[in-house]
Amino acid sequence: MWGELDEYSRQIQSKVLNEYRQFSSVLEILFKEQPENTIKTFQEEKKIILSVIQQEWNQHTYFRNCDQALSKAKEALNTQIALLKSVF
């Protein structure tokens, strides 16, 4: 499903990965004292987002095509934002 990335695309991927890692690090700090189910949901959604950014398959993520992968990543990010809103 994933194609080879050219140099420009790899640079974008690297930037998105770096920015998401920074964002998720902040969320991890904010969620530190939250109920276990909030932390678990955040971590599950994080796995989905990272697998799409890094274009990796694992036992938690399977996508039929790139459109589905993007859709699932958007859903996961929206879930994380909703968790953040529910906490603060």
N, C-alpha and C positions, 0 to 999 in steps of 0.2 A: 504494500500500500504506500509506504513512504518512498519518495524518490530521493535521489542524491541531491544535496544542496550545493549550489555554487557558492563562491566566496562571499558575495554580497548577502545571500540568504543565510549563510552560517553566521555572519556578523549580526544580522537581525535576530536570529535564534539566540545567540549569545547574550545580546542586550535584553531580550524578553526574559530569558532565564535568570539573568542577574537581577532584573527588576522584580520578578515574581519572588525570587528567594528573599529579597529585602522585605517585600510586602508580607510574605508568610512569616518571616522572623518576627516582625512587629506583632502580627496576629498571635503567634505562639506566646509571646510575652503577655498580651492582653487576655488571652484565654487561660493562662496558667492556673488561676484559682477558680475556674468555672467547673460546672459539673462534668463528670466523665463522659456523658453522652455528647456534650458540646465539643469536647476535645477529640473524641473519636470521630465525629462527623467531620470536623475540620481536617483531621489527618487523612481520612478516606478521600475527601475532595482534593486535598493537596496531591495525593498520589496520582489521581486522574489528570490534574493540570500538568504536573511535571512529566508524566508519560507522554502527553501530547506535545509539550514544548520540546522535549528531548527526542521525540519520535521513537519511543520504546514500547515494546509489548511487555506485559507481565501478567501474572495470574489475576490481577484485579481489573485489568483493562483489556477490552477487546472491542475493536471498532471495525465495522464492515468497510468503511471508506473514510476519506479525509473529511467529508462534510459531517459525518456522524461524530468523528473525533472532535472537530471544532465545536459542534453542538454540545457534546458532553463536557468539554472544557468550559464553555460559557455557563452551562448549568452549574458546574462545580464552583466556579468563581462567584456566581450569583448566590449560591448557597452559603459560601463563606461570608459574603457581604451581609446576607440576612442574619447569620449568626452574630456578626459584629453589631448589627443594629439591635438585635434582641438583648445584647449584653449592655449596651450603652444607650 
